Each structure stands twice: as C-alpha cells, then as structure tokens.
Amino acid sequence: MKHQPVLESHDPIYALATPYGRSALAVLRVSGEGCLEVLAAAFSRPSSLADCAGNTLLYGRIYDRSAAPAGELAATPERNAHAKTIDEVMLAVYRAPKSYTGEDSVEIMCHGSPAGIERIVGVLADLGMRPAEAGEFTRRAFLGGKLDLTQAEAIQELVEAETGTAHALALNRLSGGLSRRIESAKQRVLDLTAAVAIQLDYAEEDTGLVELPVGEVEALQSELQVLADSFQIGRVFREGASIALAGRTNAGKSSLFNLLLREDRAIVSAEAGTTRDYLEARLDIEGVPVRLIDTAGLRLSESEIESEGMRRSRQLMENVDLVLYLVDSAEGPNDEDRALIADLQTEGRCVVVYTKRDLLPDSYSASQQHLVFQHHAGSQQPAGSQQQEAPTLVSSVSGEGLGDLHAVLVRRLVPGEHTDTEAVVIDSRRHRDLLLQAVAALNDVQSGLAAGTALDLVAVDLQEALQSLGEITGEVASSEILERMFGSFCVGK
C-alpha cells in the first residue's frame, strides 16, 4: 500500500543518497525523531550512538539481528551469537536542530556493494523505519525553517546542473541570492502598503499630507520585470539548448559535429548521403548545456531511406532553438540553401557557417567571405528578416574559427551580459509566473494612483503583489504545491 504523504511527519525515514550501483562508497541517509536510538539496536556500539553528540563520526559495524530471538534484541550486538555482520561503516551523526532537516539525522557510509546496500536497507526497514518519499529530506528542511522554497528548489537545480555555469547560478540561489532580492521587494511593498494604510486610517488633518511614492512603485515594477525576464537566460542554463547542424550533403556537418564534440562520433566520408539518420550528443559550450544534432544532408534523392532521413532533418530544424546552416565555402549556397536560410533568419534561429576554411587561400578573410555570401544570397533580403550577420568561417580539419563559432552561439542563445555567475537569475517557471503576477498587480497600483482610484482598492492590489512574492519564497504555499514540487526531487534529497 502506497504511503500517503504527511507534510508534518517526523517519523524516522531512510533513503540511499548516492546512485545505486557498484562504487567505492555509498551513503544512506536516516532522519527523524528517535532515529539514533532506533539505529543503535543494529550498531556494534549502541550506547555510543544513542548518546553521541552532534557533528560526530563513529566507526563500527551494522548487524543483521533478524535471526536473534525476541528476548535477546536488547543484548549488545557484538555479544549476540545470532547477530551477523553486514558491513563495516562510518556514521556521521547530526543532532537537531543542527542538521540538514533540522531533526536528528545519521548518514551511513558503507562499501558500495549493491548487495550490501540492500541488506542495510532491509535492516532499516526491520527496525521500523520507512522509505523516504521523493524530496522528503528537503521538504522537512523547508518545513523546519532551515531554508526557504527558493533555496529548496536550488538544491534540485544543483543536482541537475550540467555545466559549471548552471551549477554556479544554482549555488547562488541556494546561498540566498534570490531570497534576498525577493525579501527586499516584499519590504518595499510593505512600505507602500503602510503609506496607503496611513491615508486610509487617519484623517489628513491628524497626520498631514502623506505623499504616496509613485516613483517607488514604478522602480519596483521595473526591477521585478527584469528578474522575471532573466528566466529566458536561466531556462537555457537549466534545460539546455537544442542545436541542429543542417545543410546540403557534404557541407561538412559530420566533421563539424565531431569537432564540437572533440571525438569521432559521426562517420565522415566524401560519399554523399553517408548520414541517413540524425545523431545526437550533449556538450558544454562556454557553460551553456547543448543538445547537438547532426542531421542528414539535404538533396534530391531516389533512395527511400535517404529521403526519410532528410524528412526527419527538416522536421528537426523546425523544433530546435538554433540551426547551424552549413555552406561549403568553395561552392556557396544554391537556391534551396538561400530559401531555407531566409526562412530561418526570419524566425531568428539561423547561424550561417561556411565550412572547409582550410581549402581557401590563407589571404581569404571573413569580410571577403561575407561579400561572397551576399553575392550568392542576392541583394534583396526577405521581408521581416533580421539583418544578416557575417557567416562564421570554420575549418573542421585545423579547428580554426571554432572559438568564433562558440562566441556566436553563446551570444545567440544567451542574449545580453547574463553569464555572470554572481548574477541572480531565475530558471523556474513558477518563479517567473509569480513575478509577472506581482508586476501586473503593481501596474494596477500605478494606474490606480494615476487615475485617483480609491485607496482601499489600491491596497488590495498591493496585497496581491505581496501574496505573489510570498509564494515564491514559500511564506504562502499550499500542501498541493509542496507535494508537486518536492515530488520532482530524487528520493535521497
């Protein structure tokens, strides 16, 4: 029977905190009221554990007491002939409230044998502990006031971070960077609310004229909008960006794919149509996690298999964040290339890359290449298209131009100067939506003050802004929201 989650539960729980599988060490976490005394019954030094001070390491053995007669369960394990050693362990002991969860807790460090781990888990279950639910350790930490909701979410973001930049941004949020920004905004809304309350509660002749800081409303609204807009940056670092390599057959897609990955993943051949299906790999481009896709070359073909590969290529090009459209430097683009490039540039999703730079004369500059591209593309740009940027010139043989390509990709995927790891950037849709609600409420405040709306209605809008900001940090949070959020965590967190 599935355990029904109880938000305020403090019963002893356990979970494996490290990946399941063979390893040098594994860590199992235990937390909850009385967990040290319960675990002591299976530890070789029971009194040492039960009376242990916090922030202490203990060495000993975990015993399997399942074969011991009931009357001998209170006996010292090492003197019990029925007790069988499962593993030698180190216990890291934490006492409430100075622990991750705020409760008494133990981390059991054992050898990373899957068989040994399962036997220890069996002992914990036999002792009456229950398996932790997904995210229950962090949920208890939040409910115990050890961290707010933005910091709790940052813990999972740290676990999922794929690049150093994503990790640093999540660590900034865990350290309270976002919490402090939200708290500051809440205090400013409270100050505005107080100014309105004075006007409502006291006659003007008693208090004098109290000026409502309209400029402060506008400034706060602008700052929260900027923070909400940072989601576009945070999303890229958390979820990653998808980039497809496209172009005619033999344009150098597979060679560039291998160069970006720095390994031979794709087959490179002078024979056209070598890539029949797409290849996919993940990589880190200047701190941005990227899903790179090498697609089949585009050309007319009577081969059913090759045609299917090209159909998939076109479908992929419609669903990625960015398309690197490759053009052979010596041949230039044909009519189909120009049409595809024009469509993609209209959508703002195209970076034109001229390949095989090593086959051009050494004196051939990027500016000259741009002039050739303009000649091939024609002088007329499609209506609504963005101004064409100079194509990037790359050699997959020598690697020349790879740094320039990286810079272009980062600039297109992460617009603006937002790669500073000390910056406060949000990557949660929940945060963005709540910030936008606060911005909308402040906009109503600003409009109401300008139009002379009754102050009691303005006060309602200010309370709406305060409510939205409070939901971000978890001051205002329903059990349904908490269950949904912590349910996405891994079990050991």
Summary of the structure (lengths in Angstrom):
residues: 493
radius of gyration: 30.5
end to end distance: 22.6
largest distance: 94.0
contacts: 1550
relative contact order: 0.12
helix: 46%
strand: 17%
